[in-house]
Amino acid sequence: MAGVPALAIATAILLQRGRTHIMLVESVVCSKVRSITDATIVTGAIGDAVDQRTNTPGTPNKPDRPGEESKLKLLVIDDEQSIVDFIRLGMRYEGFRVEDAGDGVAGFDLAQKLRPDLVILDVMLPGMDGLEVCRRLRENEATADIPILMLTAKDEVRDRVTGLESGADDYLTKPFSFEELLARVRALLRRQQRIVAAGGPGGRVLKVADLTLDESAREVRRGDRLIEFTATEYNLLHLFMTHPRQVLDRQTILNRVWGYDFMGETNIIEVYVRYLREKIEDEPSNPRLIQTVRGVGYVLKG
């Protein structure tokens, strides 16, 4: 295609000016191509431009070179190759290492082998759907605490809640912008770092009634019973136990647990409070510990 060289040059220039232009370039390119072959050529040109930009000495990303293992690893599980290529292109530019799988079974196996820092998981997958992959990742000790960002083409609240109930930390509805995807990935990674830091040596032992949380061991007990939690559940309970008998409003909970730039549906709080109640309350439908303050938020009482 005659226009490819010019587009490639323009792409390289725009990429040097910042990641916000990646989508602009893609939209321009997509309006110019006339066939799958042309699109492949242009995609390759964009990839070469990214490689040239990211392999420049002093830049954060050097694919397939020494030091690759020190980068944060993202695993993309999606059977739409155009989505995978779009995510890989942008995330490589941002300094991430990106691996991918095209079906649920392969994605689950690769997650156990790779132990990524974050999983981007599509709901609709061949072999094993994304909800089942999410459940299995949460049940597996090696992957239970890995943040999961779920992608869905459905925009109904019940579909989002189903994803969260499967163990996802956040979700994003297709189509989405790269800027929003990047913001959510970074927010989840920051939250995970805070969780890990909170469980470091010298942590406190928090106690409310017969509920005990050991920060160093990251263990929670109700009496003598050890209770297993996902990373998000633990972080939410930790917030409550560091503020006993204090009413926490919804915005405070969102800010502390999901990050200041969390952009998901606010019913995520209700979903995870229900998870906690099911694990720590004698009667989850009539909670004694985590109580709702209508119109405000929640409070942990002894």
Secondary structure, DSSP 8 states (H G I E B T S, - for coil): -TTHHHHHHHHHHHHHT-TTHHHHHHHHHHHH--SHHHHHHHHHHHHHHHHHHHTSTTSS--TTSTTGGGS-EEEEE-S-HHHHHHHHHHHHHTT-EEEEESSHHHHHHHHHHH--SEEEEESS-SSS-HHHHHHHHHHSTTTTTS-EEEEES---HHHHHHHHHTT-SEEEESS--HHHHHHHHHHHHHHHHHHHHHTSTT--EEEETTEEEETTTTEEEETTEEE---HHHHHHHHHHHTSTT--EEHHHHIIIII-TT--S-TTHHHHHHHHHHHHH-SSTTS-SSEEEETTTEEEE--
